[in-house]
């Protein structure tokens, strides 16, 4: 509660939310998943339950205490990075990851300054493989404003059995929607 711009909620994700995020074919078929803002790791555990034995999950957490908590999850498929989502491309480059099949985000886009949100969204789009999925679970729909120019409209569902109720927005990266992004967006 001391850092509302860094932590999306004060309650852990409910099992209903975790299942709605992770129980998807794209998660089960992914070679590489990146989770932005895993918090203490509730959603991370759900993703690991669905991820194939040969898959890889990279969790990027900005808050040191939460990154340490997520790092306590013992699973050889999981790699936790204490880093800012703005550094997504650099983190993936350092890990030798060219593209990602699924990107899951719990970071609170509604609390981010617009230039930061745009920079993160550009990095998400750049990092996803064609046909890759971006899944964002949010309290407010602000993430849609930042994603729409790159991904188009999402499919959205609401999970009421969570405190607070959250929306899950899902986009698929389609090659034909890969616009030329103005330099001001990338460097904003």
PyMOL commands that set and color helices and strands:
alter all, ss='L'
color gray80, all
select helices_A, chain A and resi 15-22+25-28+42-50+64-71+85-94+109-111+114-127+142-151+175-177+183-187
alter helices_A, ss='H'
color red, helices_A
select strands_A, chain A and resi 32-36+56-61+78-82+100-105+128-138+155-159+166-172
alter strands_A, ss='S'
color yellow, strands_A
deselect
rebuild
show_as cartoon
